[in-house]
Amino acid sequence: MQQSKKTLSLLHFSFLIMFFILAFVSCKKKETSKETQTETPPAPDPNPVCCFNPSFQFIQTNEVVNFFNCSSNYDRVEWNFGDGGSATISEPSHKFEKKGIFDVVLKAFKGSVSTTVSKKVVVGEKAGFTLYTHFSPWDYMGKYSGFQSYALLYRTSDPTSGYYMNGNVATISDPATFRVKIMVIGSYTVASTDPNCPTCIVFKSERVDSAMTDDIDAFTGPKTPTASVKLKPAELTYTISGISFF
């Protein structure tokens, strides 16, 4: 009897061992199956990415511009500087000896595939634009007898650098991005406090309100050439003409 019990116990133990072995093998098969089902990553884009930045975009004649190549996935490059000059090295330098506006073109190759990008370099030139303003009928607000408007040109990166535009005409001599601040100055009168002239009238003025235009790029002009904005005494509509070079 005891011998039978021992035999049964051995059989149970053997079945347990077989069960764990089969479970282990099954798990391994599943893991192997998952590994074989892993998706193959997509092939990289064969096209080259073309990109460059010049060290300067506004220069004088006989000055040198360095060109920094930020392209990727390319075998070779070709440069055309727009003035008859060219290069095939990755990051060339070029002296512009003529006055003008030149389209610098970079062409990047990957095998037989190529992409192209261009940027302008302005040599010996300045950019200019004109600001036109129109105000709706003034609301004198019971205080002001008249208004004047002034335009100041600011670099977008430095809002403290504004200077008055001459007759609403601006001249840009560097490739910064600009904005125009239009200020409205109101004039009014107050009674004199001078005891020697109690009937005299004193004229005073103060800034009533102002508006800032959108960014104006030296090459492409303003993002919004014409826009309207509500100021305290009137509605202002301004128009900025396209960029011209001289």
Buried (B, 14 or more C-beta within 10 A) or exposed (E): EEEEEEEEEEEEEEEEEEEEEEEEEEEEEEEEEEEEEEEEEEEEEEBBBBBBEBEBBBBEEEBEBEBEBEBEBBEEBBBBBBBEBEBEEBEBEBEBEEEBBBEBBBBBBBEEBBBEBBBBBBBBBBBBBBBEBEBEEBEBEEEBEEBEBBBBBBBBEEEEEBEEBEEBEBEBEEBBBBBBBBBBBBBBEEEEEEEEEEEEEEEEEEEBBBBBBEBBBBBEBBEEBEBEBEBEBBEBBBBBBEBEBE
